Amino acid sequence: MRIGELSERTGASRRLLRYYEEQGLIVPERLPNGYREYDERFVDRVTQIRGLLDAGLPTRIIKQILPCLDKPRTIHFSDATPEMLAMLERERERERMTRRIECLTRNRDAVSEYLDAVRRAPSGQVGEPPSHA
């Protein structure tokens, strides 16, 4: 697929996808005409990258742990720097990810509850929104 389709399917701008490419996070094939050709697997890869960035990890660390997310997994232990290991081992980094997951789960559940309430309400009548949103 071309960069425009990958952008559309992932919600990441073309500029952001090119940045990921510059950082070595995604490596598309180059066609003879110079166009980038993105494999289907990059849809999930971009989503993973965005999630890891949202969790507070820098791109240099993400690049090192991305092979752990692939199947079959190819992990290059020579890439593991003491700084990377220290950052990943810090409890607060994992706790921040856990808090983010919990927040996203609460928000998802609140939206689902709201939609369920709206669907159950008689036509033209909207009840109180959930109080824990």
C-alpha positions in Angstrom: 0.0 0.0 0.0 1.1 3.6 -0.5 1.8 6.1 2.3 -1.6 7.7 1.8 -3.5 4.5 2.5 -1.3 3.7 5.5 -2.0 7.2 6.8 -5.8 6.8 6.3 -5.9 3.3 7.9 -3.8 4.3 11.0 -4.8 7.9 11.5 -1.1 8.9 11.4 -0.2 11.8 9.1 2.1 11.2 6.1 4.6 13.5 7.8 4.5 11.3 11.0 4.9 8.1 8.9 8.0 9.6 7.2 9.4 10.5 10.6 8.9 6.9 11.7 10.8 5.9 8.6 13.6 8.3 9.4 13.9 6.8 12.9 14.0 3.3 11.5 10.7 2.3 13.1 9.1 1.3 9.8 11.1 0.4 6.7 9.0 0.3 3.5 10.2 -1.2 0.3 11.1 1.2 -2.5 9.6 0.5 -5.9 11.7 1.0 -9.1 9.8 4.3 -9.5 10.9 5.5 -6.0 7.5 5.2 -4.4 7.3 3.7 -0.9 5.4 0.4 -0.6 4.1 -0.4 2.8 3.4 -3.9 3.8 0.0 -4.7 5.5 1.9 -5.4 8.8 2.7 -1.7 9.1 -0.9 -1.0 10.0 -0.4 -2.8 13.4 3.2 -1.6 13.7 2.1 2.1 13.5 -0.6 1.5 16.1 2.0 -0.2 18.4 4.5 2.7 17.9 1.8 5.3 18.7 0.8 3.4 21.8 4.4 3.1 23.0 5.0 6.8 22.4 1.8 7.6 24.3 3.2 5.5 27.2 6.2 7.9 27.3 8.9 5.8 25.6 11.2 7.7 23.2 11.7 6.5 19.6 15.2 5.2 20.2 13.9 2.8 22.9 10.9 1.9 20.8 13.2 0.9 18.0 15.0 -1.5 20.2 11.9 -3.2 21.6 9.8 -3.4 18.4 11.3 -6.8 17.5 9.7 -8.2 20.7 6.3 -7.4 19.2 6.9 -9.3 16.0 6.3 -12.9 15.2 8.6 -14.7 14.7 10.6 -12.7 17.2 14.0 -11.6 16.3 15.6 -9.9 19.3 19.1 -8.4 19.0 20.5 -8.3 22.6 23.5 -6.3 21.4 21.1 -3.4 20.9 20.1 -3.4 24.6 21.9 -0.4 26.2 22.2 0.0 30.0 20.1 3.2 29.6 17.3 1.3 27.8 17.2 -1.4 30.4 17.2 1.0 33.3 14.4 3.0 31.7 12.3 -0.1 31.1 13.0 -1.5 34.6 12.0 1.6 36.4 8.7 0.8 38.1 7.3 4.2 37.4 7.4 3.6 33.6 5.4 0.4 33.9 3.1 2.1 36.4 2.5 5.0 34.1 1.6 2.5 31.3 -0.7 0.7 33.8 -2.4 4.0 34.7 -2.9 4.9 31.1 -4.4 1.5 30.4 -6.8 1.9 33.3 -7.8 5.3 32.2 -8.4 4.1 28.6 -10.4 1.2 30.0 -12.6 3.5 32.2 -13.2 5.8 29.2 -14.1 2.9 26.9 -16.5 1.5 29.5 -18.1 5.0 30.1 -18.7 5.5 26.4 -20.1 2.0 26.1 -22.4 2.6 29.1 -23.5 5.9 27.6 -24.3 4.3 24.2 -26.2 1.5 25.9 -28.3 4.1 27.9 -29.0 6.1 24.8 -30.1 3.0 22.9 -32.4 1.9 25.7 -34.0 5.4 26.2 -37.4 6.0 24.6 -37.2 7.9 21.4 -36.5 11.6 22.0 -35.7 11.1 25.7 -32.1 11.2 26.9 -31.2 10.3 30.4 -28.4 11.4 32.6 -24.9 10.6 31.4 -22.9 8.1 33.4 -21.4 9.8 36.5 -18.0 8.1 36.4 -16.9 9.3 32.9 
